[in-house]
Amino acid sequence: MEAIDRKILTLLAEDSERSLQDLALVVGLPTSTLHQRIKRLETRGLILGYQAKLDLRKVGLSLTSFVSLTPIDPAAPDSIPAQLQSISEIEGCWSVAGEESYIVKVNVSEPADLEALLGKIRAQTNCSTQTTVVLSTAFENRPPAIPESDPIDS
């Protein structure tokens, strides 16, 4: 990947709402060339989309937690992600190595909602849960440090 494309990806990861004119100025390209490069990065699957960042507290979701899921029957077929897909309070789901099989990030309004959600997760997945409640967030969603040499070009 060219250094200019790494710079474009980093700038868009920092702020995807930045104007093309501003981005073009920073990377030193004409706006039309920058636009073509961005479209090429999208076509190659390096840019998967753009989304609004919400202030969860202001929309009424003031309690964020990470929930570790461990299947009660490890021999059962692994369909946990499919079973969780319909639960809208779950922001993300990761398959992990370790004692647990999955970790999910959830956002709810209050502790009673978290308790109800945990019951729903347990019932749908036949998993035990261990929950970590987030007290504060120092930072998140930082732009990645894109390596100089990447497997895409090899």
N, C-alpha and C positions, 0 to 999 in steps of 0.2 A: 504494500500500500504506500502510496506517495505521501510525503510529509504534509503536503497541502490538504490531502483528504483527511489525514489524522487531525489536523488543525480544525477543519470544518466540522468533523464529528465531535470533537471536544467542545467547540463553541456551541454547537446545537444541543449537546447534552447539558451544558451549563444553562442555556436559555433558548429554547426552541421558538420563542416568540420574537426573537431579534429580527429586525428587518433585513431583507436581502441586501439593501444598500449598506447598512451598517456592517454586516458580515463581509461583504465584498471589500469594503474599506480596510477592515482588519486583516483579511487574508491577502489583500493586494491583487484582486482579480476583478475584471469587469463583471457587473451584475449578471449579464447573460451567461457568461462562462461559469460563474458560481452556481447559477440555477441549473445548468446542464450537469455539473458535477454532483449536485445534491440529488437530482433525478437519477443519475447513474448509481449513486450510493444506495438510494431506495430500491432500485431495480436489482442490485446485487444482494439485497437483503441485509445490508449493514445498518440501515435505518428502518426500523420496524413500524414506526408510527410516531405520533405526537399526541400528548394529552395534557389536560389542565391539571395543575397541582392545586388541590383543595386544602383549605384550613379545616381539618376535621373537627376541631373544637367548635368552630363557628357554625358548622352544619349539624352540630349536636352529637358528634361521635368523639367524646372526650376520653374514652378508655380504650387504649391499644394494648394488646397482649400477644405473646407468642405462646402457642400451644404445641407441645410435643405429643405425638401420637404413637403408641405402641400397640400393635395388634395383640389381642387376647389369645388368638389362635394363630401362631406364626405359620402354620401349614396351610391356612386358608388362602384362596387365590387373592392376589393383591389388586384390589379394585378401589382402593381408598381415594385416589384423586377423582375418579368418576363419581364416587359417592358424595364427595364434598362439593362438586362443581355447582350444584344448585343453591348452596348456602351463601347468600349475598354478603353476609358479614365477614366472610373470609376474603382477605385482600390478596394473599399469596399462599402458595403451597410448594414446599421443597421436599424432595426425597433426600434423606441424609444418611450418612454412615454413623454408627454408634448404637446405643441401646434402643433409641426410638427409630422409627422408620420414616416419619414425616414430621415436619414442623410447619405450622400454619400461622400466619399473621392475621389477627382479627381486630375489628374496630366496632365498638358498641357504645351505647350512651352511658350506662351505669353498671355497677356490680351485679345487680339482679339480672340484667340482660346477658352479662357474661355467664352467669350461672346457668341460665336457660340455654344459651348457645352451647355450652360444654355438654349439657345433657343431650342436646340434639346431635352433636358430633359423635358422642359415645354410642348413641342408639343407631345412627346411620352407618357407623364404621366398625362396630364391635371392637373398639380400641380403648385402652386406658389413656388418660391424658395427664399431662403435667403442665401447669400454666405459670408463665412469668408475666407479671403485669408491668408495663412500661410506666415509670414515674415521670421521666422527662426524656427528651430527645436532643442530644447535643448536635448531631447532624445526621443526615441521611440523603440518599439519592445523589451522592457526589458523582461527578463525571468520572468515567473510568480512566485509568492511566493506560492508554493504548500503546502496546509495545511497538518498538521500531520495526522488528521483523515479525511478521504474523503468518499464521498457517494459511491464510486466504490466498496469498500469492505463491505458495510453494506447491 
